[in-house]
Each structure stands twice: as structure tokens, then as C-alpha cells.
Amino acid sequence: MERSPAVYIVASGFHGTIYTGVTSNLLQRIYQHRTGMFAGFTAEHNCKRLVWFEMHGTMEEAILREKRLKNWRRDWKLDLIAQANPTWRDLADDFGFEPLIKKVDPGSSPG
């Protein structure tokens, strides 16, 4: 399996709870967060929205970057997200994941 090291931030919503993580397979990890596959902080706080990520050449580089980001103040992380994704759009949609919030067709009738 080819590794694609990445550092990422998932959030519960716009300016909500955030979690910074590192992975060798971003798509698999996002799937795990979305399905609540593992108990823990992200499942407890409903952090499913991918709001920022950064790819790296090696896992060592990615781990070092994650450790640095985890030491950052929250407002610095919010600025990092805002620079790349000011609306906190779910970037997982770009990878083919189903939107977390289904859009309702205004012309359709309920249920």
C-alpha cells in the first residue's frame, strides 16, 4: 500500500470543536471519522468535517508538523483554516464523500 502522509483538521462545524491528526491514508481516516469507527475525542465531539489538510513527503515530516500544530493556540489554528477554507466547507466532498448535510430541494414535498 502506497503511503500518502497528511496532517489534517476535522471539525464539528463552523468554528466548532476541532481535532488535529496525522495519517498515512487521508481518505481512509476521513471515512473512519465520518462513521465513528473508533471511540474517542472525535466521535464524542462529532468532528467529521474535513476543514484543512496538508500533504507531506514522509510520515516523519507529517508527524513533526502535527506535533507543532497541536502546540499552537486555537486561534492560530482557526486562522490557518480560514486562510485556506474561509467558509469551513467540508473538503471531503471533493473526494467523493456524501455531504454531511443533505441539501433539500426547495421544490420537493416533505417525506
C-alpha positions in Angstrom: 0.0 0.0 0.0 1.4 3.4 -1.0 1.5 5.9 1.8 0.3 9.5 1.4 1.2 11.2 4.7 -1.1 14.0 5.7 -1.8 16.3 8.6 -5.5 17.3 8.8 -8.0 19.1 10.9 -11.6 17.9 11.3 -14.3 20.0 13.0 -17.8 19.6 14.4 -19.0 22.6 12.5 -18.1 26.2 11.6 -15.8 27.4 14.4 -16.8 24.3 16.4 -14.6 21.7 18.1 -11.5 20.9 16.1 -9.1 18.0 16.1 -5.7 17.9 14.5 -4.4 14.5 13.4 -1.9 12.7 11.1 -2.4 9.8 8.8 -0.7 7.8 6.0 -4.1 7.5 4.3 -6.3 10.6 4.4 -9.4 9.1 2.7 -9.4 6.1 4.9 -9.0 8.3 8.0 -11.8 10.6 7.0 -14.1 7.6 6.4 -13.2 6.4 10.0 -14.1 9.8 11.4 -17.4 10.0 9.5 -18.5 6.6 10.5 -17.4 6.9 14.2 -15.4 3.7 13.7 -13.3 4.5 16.7 -14.4 5.8 20.1 -12.6 8.8 21.3 -12.4 12.6 21.1 -13.6 13.0 17.5 -16.6 10.6 18.0 -17.6 12.2 21.3 -17.4 15.7 19.8 -18.9 14.8 16.4 -15.8 16.0 14.5 -16.5 14.7 11.0 -16.0 17.8 8.7 -12.6 17.9 7.0 -11.7 21.6 7.1 -8.0 21.6 6.4 -5.3 19.2 5.3 -1.7 19.3 4.2 0.2 16.5 2.3 3.8 15.6 3.2 6.6 13.6 1.5 7.2 11.4 4.5 5.4 10.3 7.7 8.3 11.8 9.7 7.6 15.2 8.2 3.8 14.8 8.8 4.3 13.7 12.4 6.6 16.7 13.1 4.1 19.1 11.6 1.2 17.6 13.5 3.1 17.9 16.8 3.8 21.6 16.0 0.2 22.3 15.2 -1.0 20.6 18.3 1.1 23.0 20.3 -0.5 26.0 18.5 -3.1 28.1 20.2 -6.7 27.6 19.0 -6.9 31.0 17.4 -3.8 30.3 15.3 -5.4 27.0 14.0 -8.6 28.9 13.2 -6.5 31.4 11.2 -4.8 28.5 9.4 -8.2 27.1 8.4 -9.6 30.5 7.4 -6.7 31.2 5.1 -7.3 28.0 3.1 -11.0 27.4 3.7 -12.8 30.6 5.0 -16.3 29.1 4.9 -15.2 25.9 6.6 -16.5 23.9 3.7 -16.3 20.1 4.1 -13.3 19.3 1.9 -14.2 15.6 1.9 -16.9 16.4 -0.6 -14.1 17.0 -3.1 -13.0 13.3 -2.6 -16.5 11.9 -3.3 -17.8 11.6 0.2 -21.5 12.2 0.7 -22.3 15.6 2.1 -22.8 15.5 5.9 -25.9 17.7 5.5 -28.2 16.7 2.7 -29.4 19.6 0.6 -33.1 19.8 0.4 -34.7 20.6 -3.0 -37.0 23.6 -2.4 -39.5 22.2 -4.9 -39.9 18.8 -3.2 -42.6 17.9 -0.8 -41.6 16.6 2.7 -41.5 12.9 3.4 
